[in-house]
Amino acid sequence: MTRFILTPLLLSVLAACQAPTLLSQRPVDTSSLQRQSTGLRVAKPPVEVMTSPNFNERPEGAKISAIVLHHTAMAGDARETGRFFANPKAGASAHFTVDRTGYIVESVPEHLRSWHAGRSEFQGVGDVNNYSIGIEICNVGDGSEAYSDAQYETLIRLVSYLVKQYQIPLDRITRHRDVAVPAGRKIDTSNNFSVQRVLNGVKAVMAGTYQSPVQRPPQVLNIGDTREVVVQAGQTTFALLAEMHLDHETRAIEIAHLNPQVRDGFILPGTRVKIPTTYALFATLAR
Ligand SMILES: [Zn+2]
């Protein structure tokens, strides 16, 4: 089951930045963008919840006091990782997975103990899962794929939120490879991921001087790559197509945007329609 959490702050940010809506492509007010790109941004970023059964309670008295960064070592997106973690047979999870677009899937609530670090020790204390938040970053992990600006942007926002929320010292933001036992058991995050860039961003957020490297607001209409599908019986509305191909009926709005020639209501089986192969940051949220 998936559901969306839209924080009041995000709603106000979205309202304030006047991102173009799907129905009316208003020009973007750059003066409000400027306001959005500076200042303290420590609210929890929006997430899509894809609940994982792979968690347990944190031990009595365990305090969230570290963040462990991972790469997924997969080409798939955050939802694919979310689906993997949703399978009890996986026996693994992370609290969050950050997609290449900056989109976040939350698999385990922060207060619970997710299963991401395995045998581990950090600053002399074992079983890092007990007291950490695990964040997966979508990347193939062999050094061949750059981590995207949108990923860094989201990580900076997410880590800043966690640091503020749980008073986590910055030297307790670490990588799986640095805490795995025995040493060398894990290689994530890959060498081409810069923890320092995240730390610098978090420091700037805390200082109120953060400048987003992503100079534009989330592009609701920037849907990215598409593919063509043939409408089958039983998939004859945008909502049904979205449910079938994109996991969530709210994404019907993207399909509608891509297919202005097709009227929703009842789409004849056999009709060819375009659907997104990826999804843009906030595409399903900024409605
Ligand atoms: Zn890992």
Residues whose N, C-alpha, C, O or C-beta is under 5 A from the ligand:
A	BS01	ZN	H70 H71 H116 H176 D188
